[in-house]
Amino acid sequence: MLKKANQLRLDKEFDQVFKRGRSSYVKILGVKAFLTKEEESRFGILVSNKISKKAVQRNKIKRQIREILRLKLAKIKSGYDIVVVTLPAILGKDYEEIEAAIDATLDKLRIFKVK
């Protein structure tokens, strides 16, 4: 579970990322990122009813994405608001495929710290 300091909660925070942020998409998900003046990076996850009508499946996807982001938090630059938007193709994908997609999109947006 992500700490509260690392979570986007308000609609206006999500709107700001969608209006001003940069985006990168792959087949199963997309990432929108916006550089802010916050000390820590914050994350939001969107899994709509279009993905699945079953809340159990949507919540499982959210838990997997949240855990991937929590483990990668140390590698991500601070000060970003990041929204992960899932696409219908994510249904049936396993943890490793979702992790690879998140890595690809974050790398494309150059959000990872330089090694």
C-alpha positions as CSV (number, residue, x, y, z in Angstrom):
1,M,0.0,0.0,0.0
2,L,1.3,3.4,-0.9
3,K,1.6,6.0,1.9
4,K,-1.0,8.8,1.9
5,A,1.8,11.2,0.9
6,N,2.2,9.3,-2.3
7,Q,-1.5,9.2,-3.3
8,L,-3.4,11.5,-5.6
9,R,-6.9,11.9,-4.0
10,L,-8.6,15.0,-5.2
11,D,-10.4,15.4,-8.6
12,K,-8.6,18.7,-9.2
13,E,-5.2,16.9,-8.9
14,F,-6.2,14.3,-11.5
15,D,-7.6,17.1,-13.7
16,Q,-4.3,19.0,-13.5
17,V,-2.3,15.9,-14.6
18,F,-4.7,15.3,-17.5
19,K,-4.7,18.9,-18.7
20,R,-1.0,19.7,-18.4
21,G,0.9,16.4,-18.1
22,R,2.9,14.4,-20.7
23,S,1.6,10.9,-21.6
24,S,2.9,7.6,-22.8
25,Y,0.8,4.6,-23.8
26,V,1.3,0.9,-24.5
27,K,-1.3,-1.7,-25.4
28,I,-2.5,-2.4,-21.8
29,L,-2.0,0.9,-20.0
30,G,-1.0,4.5,-20.2
31,V,0.8,6.9,-17.9
32,K,0.3,10.6,-17.6
33,A,2.9,12.6,-15.6
34,F,3.1,16.2,-14.5
35,L,6.1,17.8,-12.7
36,T,5.0,19.6,-9.5
37,K,6.7,21.4,-6.7
38,E,5.8,18.6,-4.2
39,E,8.6,16.9,-2.3
40,E,7.4,13.3,-3.1
41,S,5.9,11.8,-6.2
42,R,2.2,11.0,-6.0
43,F,0.2,8.4,-7.9
44,G,-3.3,7.8,-9.0
45,I,-4.8,4.7,-10.7
46,L,-7.8,4.7,-12.9
47,V,-9.6,1.4,-13.7
48,S,-13.0,2.0,-15.2
49,N,-16.0,-0.1,-15.6
50,K,-15.1,-0.6,-19.3
51,I,-12.3,-2.9,-18.1
52,S,-14.6,-5.2,-16.2
53,K,-18.0,-5.0,-14.7
54,K,-16.7,-7.0,-11.7
55,A,-15.3,-5.0,-8.9
56,V,-13.1,-7.9,-7.8
57,Q,-11.2,-7.9,-11.1
58,R,-10.8,-4.1,-11.1
59,N,-9.6,-4.1,-7.5
60,K,-7.1,-6.8,-8.3
61,I,-5.6,-4.7,-11.1
62,K,-5.4,-1.7,-8.8
63,R,-3.6,-3.7,-6.1
64,Q,-1.1,-5.0,-8.6
65,I,-0.3,-1.6,-10.0
66,R,-0.1,-0.1,-6.5
67,E,2.4,-2.7,-5.4
68,I,4.5,-2.2,-8.6
69,L,4.6,1.5,-8.0
70,R,5.4,1.1,-4.3
71,L,8.4,-1.1,-5.1
72,K,9.6,1.3,-7.8
73,L,9.1,4.4,-5.7
74,A,12.9,4.7,-4.8
75,K,13.8,4.7,-8.5
76,I,11.3,7.4,-9.5
77,K,12.2,11.1,-9.5
78,S,10.5,13.1,-6.8
79,G,8.0,15.8,-7.5
80,Y,5.8,14.1,-10.1
81,D,2.1,13.6,-10.1
82,I,1.5,10.3,-12.1
83,V,-1.8,8.8,-13.2
84,V,-1.9,5.2,-14.5
85,V,-4.8,4.7,-16.9
86,T,-5.7,1.1,-17.7
87,L,-7.0,-0.1,-21.0
88,P,-9.3,-3.1,-21.7
89,A,-6.3,-5.2,-22.9
90,I,-5.0,-5.4,-19.3
91,L,-7.6,-8.0,-18.4
92,G,-5.9,-11.4,-18.1
93,K,-2.4,-10.1,-18.0
94,D,-0.1,-11.3,-15.2
95,Y,2.0,-9.2,-12.8
96,E,5.2,-9.4,-14.9
97,E,3.5,-8.1,-18.0
98,I,1.9,-5.2,-16.1
99,E,5.3,-4.4,-14.5
100,A,7.0,-4.4,-17.9
101,A,4.4,-2.1,-19.3
102,I,4.7,0.4,-16.4
103,D,8.5,0.2,-16.7
104,A,8.3,1.0,-20.5
105,T,6.0,4.0,-20.1
106,L,7.9,5.5,-17.1
107,D,11.2,5.0,-19.0
108,K,9.8,6.7,-22.1
109,L,8.7,9.7,-20.0
110,R,12.2,9.8,-18.4
111,I,10.8,9.6,-14.9
112,F,13.3,7.1,-13.5
113,K,16.4,8.5,-11.7
114,V,19.6,8.4,-13.6
115,K,21.8,5.5,-12.4
